[in-house]
Each structure stands twice: as structure tokens, then as C-alpha cells.
Amino acid sequence: MTEPRKVDLVGVGLNATDTLIPLAGYPARGSKVEYNTRTVLPGGQAATTVVACQTWGLATRYVGKLGEDEAAQLHRDAFNRAGVDARIVTVSGAHSLQNLIMVDEGERTVLCQRDEQMVLQPEELRREWIVTARALHLDGRDTAAATLAARWAREAGIPVVADLDEIYPGVEELIENIDYLIVSRDFPCRLMADRNLDSALQCMQLRYGCRLTAATLGEDGVLAWDGRQMLRRRLNRRRRHLPRRLHLWIAARVAPGAPARLLVRRRRRQLHVFRRTRRHPHYRDD
């Protein structure tokens, strides 16, 4: 395997092959619903974010796990086309993860596959994959590996961004190593046992020492706490996008796990998460 080159962003975490099924409405329990089309595309939270950033002009690396099947080849081809430096751990004879996504009236329901064989393990990581990047992005699904990667990044003075939507076992140890924490709407309240989202975000930032904690709210935009002020941004109803400074931060959370091709179409020119990360006191621009 070739030695890793310097990149702007390394993403560690989930990939999955997404099967999108558009529906006129969400099916009732016990019903039988017809659909006209289905689309199979590479997706997954970390993989999608990496491909989006590569398309927006950053040099990126992806670290994750694939099986030996057509889905794995689909991902490898997508990474190659985009120019992503893909560091893949291959599980011999295994099937790559698959998701079924039902889309109705702009909302989506995701059926996620879980296979313990496809969990990225800490011992499968290489430190040089992480510390040769200027920023680290995590989705936290493979929590133990993500925690190790975050520690390596912290030791090397590399800012860490996380996009979390589930309270995985061990996630609190991971959050202690996160600088910019972006989570789903109900995550802060569940984690902090606080019904008020504003105070839950503040408590989360104080307890774990993050530079910023934010919750994405779907069409309601985003709510963020930076230790000094609460930032509220709503979607522009006419243009259907967020203010520019927050756009890329939120893209992966508005449609987490969406196929990379769909996410990239949201906005091709926004690099604000990276530009803001560059203001991190330990960011290295060499």
C-alpha cells in the first residue's frame, strides 16, 4: 500500500449502498404500496461527506470497510472517479452494507443494515492515514475506531468534526475528543436528559469541552452554541438553502447518509466548514 499523501480532510466511518425508492406517501402499516422507480447509489454518512468535499475542491481521504461484492466495487469506482484517496479494509467473502431509503414528500425513512463483520476496528486503522490530514471528520458509527482516530488527531493538533445521530455505546468518550460537534435534533436532549434543546446544547459543550455544539433541525435549519452565544439559522424558504456560513456543515445532517451524488447537488461552491475550521488554533496550513 502506498504511503498516504497530505490531504485537507480525512473521513472515517460509514459507507453503504443506498437503494432509493420514491413514494407518493408513507405506507400505512400492513398496506401494499406500488412504486415506479428505484435507484442504487453509493452512500453512507462519512463516505458521502468525503465525496462531497472532494467535489467542492478539497483533497480528501476516506477510511472505511467493504466486503467483496458488487456493492464494494460500486464504492471503489465512485471513490476513484471523484479522486478520493480511499483506504479500504476489505472483509473477505463478506457483503457490504446496504440501506433501503423510502422518500415521500421530501422526507425519508432509512432502513439500515448492521453487520458486526463490517465494523471498523481500532487495530485496523493506521495513524498516518489520520495525521496527514488537516481536518478529521467522523460519523461515530464505528465508535471505538472513531475515538482512536480522534485521539490521534488531537495529539497532532488536527481539528476534529463529528456528525452524530445516534448515542452509540462509548460515544461520550468519543465526544470528549471532538472540537466541532454536529448532531441530530433529539441527540442533545437524550444525551443530557434535558428536554430543552438550548440548555442541552450548552451543557453538552460545557461537559465535553467542544468548541461548538450544534443540532440540525431539518427544514427548521440549525441551532448552535459556541460557548458565548446561541446561533439560530433557518432555511431560506424561497431558495431552500441555509445561510452560506453554515451550508456545508449542515448538508450531511439535513440528509444524513444520502447518496453522494444527491448531496453534492445541494451546493457546489460552499467550503465554509473547512474555512471556519482553518481558524482552529491548531490548524496547520503548511
N, C-alpha and C positions, 0 to 999 in steps of 0.2 A: 504493500500500500504506500502511495506517495506521501511525503511529508506535507502537512497542511499549510496552505498559504495564508497570509494575512487577509482577514475579511472584516467587513463592517459589522455584521450581525451573524451570530450562530443561534439556531433554534434547536432545542432538544425536546422531543416529545412525540405526540400522537400523529400518525398518518392513518388514513383509512380510505377505502374505495367507497364512494358515495353513489347510491342509486337514487336519483331524484324522481319522484312521482308527483306531478301537478294534479291537484284535485279541485273540484268546484267548491267543495265544503268538507269539513272534517267528518269522517264517518261516525255514525251512531253505533253504539255497542250492539253487536250481533247483526249488523247490516252487511249488505253486499254492495260494493261500490265499483263502478266501472271507471277506468282511466284510459286516456288515449295514447300517451307517450311516457317513456321513461328514458332517463339519461344517466349513463355511468361515467363518472369522472373521478380523478384523484382528489382527495380532500384530507381532512384531519386538521386540528387546530394549529399545531406547530408547523406542520408542512405547508399549510395554506399561508400562514403569516410569512414564512421564509420566501415562498414563491412570489407573493405579492411584493415584498420588499425588493427582491431581485428585479422584478419587472419595473419597479419605480426607480431603479438605478443604483441600488446598493449592492455591494458584493456580499454574498451570503453563503452560509453553510447549514446543512441540515443533518442532525444526528438522530437516528431512529432505527426501528426494527421492521423487517419484512420477512415474509415466508418465501417459498419457492413456488410461485403460481403466476397466472396471467395478471392478477392484480398487482403483484410485486413489479412485474415488468412495466405495467402501466405507470407506476410511480417513478421507476427509474428513467423511463423515457421522458416523462414530464420534467423531472429534475435536469436531465441532460439538455432538453430543448431550452429551458429557462436559463441555463448556465449556472445552476446551483452546485456547489461543492458538496455532494451527498456522501456522508459517511454512514453506510448502512450495515447493521448487524443482521446477517441472514440466518434464519432458523431452517435448517434442512428438513425438507418434507412437510413443512407446516403451511397453513393457509393464512394469508394476510388478512387483516381486519376489514370487515365490511360494515357499512352503515346503510340503513334504509331511511330516506327522508321524504316525508309527505308534506307538500307545500299547498296550503289553501289560504286564499285571500291575503297573501303576503306573510302569513305566519307559517312556521314549520314545526313538525314533530319528528324527532330523530330517534330511531331505534338503533342503539349502539351495541356492537358485539364486543364481548370481553373474553379474552383467551390468555391464560396465565403464561403460555409459551411466548406470547408477543409482548410481555412486559420487559422493558429495557432495564437491565440490572446494573448496579453501580460498577461492578467489575468489568462490564463490557464497554465502559467509557474510557477514553484516553484524554489525559489532561491537556495535551497540546491541541486537541480539537476545540477546546473551550478558550484557553488563554491566548490564542492567536486571533481572537475576535475583539472588536471594540465595544460590543454590547452583547449580552446574553438574553435570549427570550425563552421562556418556559411556559408550558401549559399545566404542569404539575401532575399529569395523569400517572406517569411512572415516578412516583413521589421520591423514592429513595435515590434513584439516579439523578433526578432533578435537584435534590438537596445537595448531593455531592458536587454537581456541576456549579450550583450557585456558590458553594463554599470556595471552589477553585477560582471562580470569577472574582469573588470578594477579595481573596488573598492577592490576586493580581491587579486589584484596583479597577475592575471592569464593572460597569453598572449592570444591574440585573432587572429585567422587566418580566412580570408574570401575568398571565391571562388565565384566571382560575374560575371554574364554575361549579365545582363540587368540593366538599370537605372530605378529601381523601384521608385515610389513616396516615398520620405523620405529617399532615400538611402544616401544622403550626411550626414545626422545626424548619420546614422549607421557608415559610413566610418570614422567619427571623433573618433570612439571608436575601430578602427581596428589597430593592430600592423603590421601584415603581410597581405598585400592586393594583391590578385591574380585575374586578370580579363581577359576577352576575348580581342582579338586583337583590336577591334574598340571601346571598352569601354572608354579608357582614352581620345581619341580624341573627342568623343561625349560629354563626361562629361566636359572637359576643353575647348571645342570649339577651338581645336588646331589640325591642320592637321598633324603635325609632332609627331610621336609616342614617340620619345626620350624626347622631351621637355614636352609633355603631361604627361608622367610618372613622370618627375622631378617636374612639377608644382603640380601634384596630391599629391606627397609625401610631398611637402612643405606646401601646403594649409591645408591638413588634419592631418599632423603630424605622418604619418605611419613610422614605422621603415624600411619597404621595400615595394615598389610597383613593380608589375610585370605583364606583359601581355604575355599570351601564344599564340603561332603563328601556331598551328597545326604542320605540318611536318617541318616548319621552326624553331621549337624549342621554345625558350623563351627569352624575353628581360626584364631585371630587373634593378631597380635603388635603391641603398641602402643609398642614401644621400651623398655618396662620389664618387662612380664610377658606370658606366653603365656596367652591366654584360650581355654578349651575349652568348647563348649556342644553338647549333644546334643539331638536331637529328643525331645520328650516322647512316648513310645511310646503312651500312652493317649490323649492329646489330639491327637497328630500335629502339634504345632507347636513352634517354638523358644521359648526364653525371650523375654519381651516386648522387652527392650532390643535384641535382635538381629533381631527378626522381619522388619521391612521391609527391612533390609539384605540379608537372605538370600532374600527372596521371589523376586526376579528371577533368583537364581542356582540355586535349587532347581529351577525350571522355566524356564530362560532361553528367551526367545522364545515362551513360552506365550501364547495369546490373552489379551488384556487382561481379558476377562470372567471367565476362569477364575482368573487371578491375583488379581483383586480379591476373589473369594470367599474367598481364604485367610484374610484378616483385615481387617476394615474400619476398625478403630479404632486401628491401630498407626501412630504417626507418629514413632517413636523415632529413625530415622536422621536426620530433619530436626531433631529436638530436640537430638540429640547434635551435629549439625553447627553448631547455633547456638552451641555452646561453642567453636567455632573462633575463635582470637584475632582474626581479621579479619572475622568475621561482622558484617554490618550489619543492625541491626534497625529502621532508620528507614523 
